[in-house]
Amino acid sequence: MERVHDLGGRAGFGAVEVEADEPVFHDPWERTARALVFAAMGNHPNPTTSAFRHAIERMDPEHYLTSSYYEHWLTAAASLAVESGAVEPEELEQRAGGPFPLARPPAEPQVEGTGAQRFAVGDRVRVVATPHPGHSRCPDYVRGRIGTVVRVDDSFSLPDIEAHSLRRVVEGTYGVRFTARELWDDADGRAAVHADLWDSYLEPA
């Protein structure tokens, strides 16, 4: 599975566990892991949420699926610290007393971005079907599918570029409505799914 973090619409991973009155942190080390992320990002040459998310996305699939939420954060923080030169992998292993799993090297996709706001409420749009190897906020399950723009939002930096470089492309974002059956053949015909998407993810339908 190339995009192991992108599990929307996928089956076979078991029931979602809902914990009543779930605390923010279950163990003290989780609080530390969260703090380490901010320290690592402060020393990283591209200190953005997008770069942090991509560090989690680059985890080995087996490690990703068998680790907890804050272990994802810990792996991302350590990986970003190594990539920025703040720490060496050998130091992590020495402190851990054994192997310390890190994220795989970052991808280098060629994404240009539209830098536009081309669509209006009521426009039918198709989500661009072709994925790329880097970070994206476009869910796989809407790629290639047709929906309707129901909301035009502000313009924001495109995460697909922001995660990988200091270049910024600011473009329009939209709320797009899809019928559930457009996404999944066996879905309830009365249901709908709404997704927030950047201009670059869309083309006229």
N, C-alpha and C positions, 0 to 999 in steps of 0.2 A: 504494500500500500504506500504510494508515494506521498500522499498528503494525510498522514495518519491522524493529524489533529482535526481534520475536516470531516467530522462524523455525522453531520446533519443528514437525516434521511437514510442512514445506514442501519441495518438490523443485525442481530446476532451478538450484541455486546452486553446482553443482560438488562435487567430492570434498572432504572435510575433510582438510586438510594436517596430518599428524602428523610433528613434527620430533623425532628422537631426541636425548635430552639437551638439550632446548631450554633456553636460558638465560632468566633472569628478564627481562633487558633485552638487546635486540639492539644498541642504539645508546645513547650517553650521553644523548641528548635524552629518551629514554623514562624514564630515572630522574628527570630534571628534571620531566617532565610529571606523574609520580606525586607528587612533592613539591608541585607547584603545586596539585594537587587538595586536599591537606590545608590549604594556606595559604588557598585560596579558601573552603573550607568553614568555616575558623575565623572568617572575616569575614561569613559568610552568616547572615541572620536565622533560618534553619531548617537548622542544620548536621547533617543526617541522611544516612545512606546512601541512603535512599529519594529524597531531593531530588537527590542526585548522580546516581543511576540515571535519574531522570526527565530530567535535563539531557541525558544521552546519548540517551535515547529521543526527544527533541525535535529531534535533528539532521535536516537535510534528508535524505530517503531516499537520494538519489544519493550524497551525501557519506558517509553512514553505510556504504553497501555498498562504497564504493571506498576506504575509509580503514582504517588498521590499528587494533589494539586500543588502543594508547596514544595514537593520534591522537583516538580517542573521548574518552579521559581529558582530553587537552589542550583539546578543544573544550568539554567540560563545565566544566573549570576556568575557562576564559576567559569562558564564558557566565555562570557563577555570579558571577564577579568583576564583570562588567558589571552584572548585575541587583542586586548588593548596593551598587553605587556606588563600588566600590574602584578601578575603572578605566573609562575611556571607550573606546568602539569606535574612535575616531580614534587613540587612543594605541596600540592594538593594531596597527592598520594601518600606523602610522608605524614601529613597531618591526619589523613583518614585511616592510615595503617593498612593500606591496600589500594586496589584500583579505584579510580574516581572517574565515573563516566562523564564525558563531555559531549556537547552537541557536535554534529558533523559540520564541516566547513561551510560557510555561507555561500549561497548560490549567487550568481551574477547575471540576473536576467536583463534583457534589453527592453525596457519599457519606456515609452516616450510620454504617454499621457496626452489627453486632448487639450487640457487647460481651458475647457469650454463649459458652457451650460446650454446644451442644444435642445433640451426637451421641455415640454410644458405638461401641465395636468391634462389627462385624457389621452396623451400620446401612447400608442402601442409600441413597445420596444422589445427587442430580442437581446438577451444577454450573450455577449461574445463567448463562443464555445471553447476557444483555445486557451487552456491554462498555461502558466509559465512556471519555471522551477523555483521562483522566489516567493516572497511574502505577498499575500493578497487578502483583501477583506471580502472577496467575492466567493460565496459558498459554491462548492462543486455542484450541488443538486439543482441550482438554478441556471447553470451554464447551458446555453443553447435553447433555453425556454423563453416563451413569449409572455409578457405581462403588460400591465397598464400603469402609467405614472399617475399616482393619486396624490402626491405631495412633492413640491419643489422646496428643497432646503437650502441652507447656506452653502458657500464654497469652502472646501477644506483641502489640506495637503493630501495628495494621493499617496496612500500607504505603500503601494507597490514600488514607488521610487524612494520614498522617505526611509524605508527600512534598509536600503542598500547604499545610500550615498548622501552627501550633503545637499544635493540638488533638490529643489522643491518645485512641484507643479501643483498649483491650486486650481481646483475645478469644481463644478457643480455636483451636488448630491441630490438623490431623489428617494422617495418612498415608492416602491413598485409593488403592485398587487398581482399575485399569480393565483389562478384557481389551483386547488390542491391536485386536481386531476391532470393539470398540465405538467405537474412535477412527478406524480406517481399514478400509474394506470389504475391501481386499486383503491385510490383515495375516495373519500366522500365527495360526491359531486357538489355538495352545498358549501364545502369548506374552502377557505382561502388562506394564503400565506403572504405576509408582507415582508419585504427585504429592503434594507437601506443600501443603496448602491451608488458608486461614483460614476461620472459621465463616461469614463474610459471603459467601463464594464458593459456599456450598452451601445446598440445600433438600432436604426429604425427597423420596425418589423414590416 
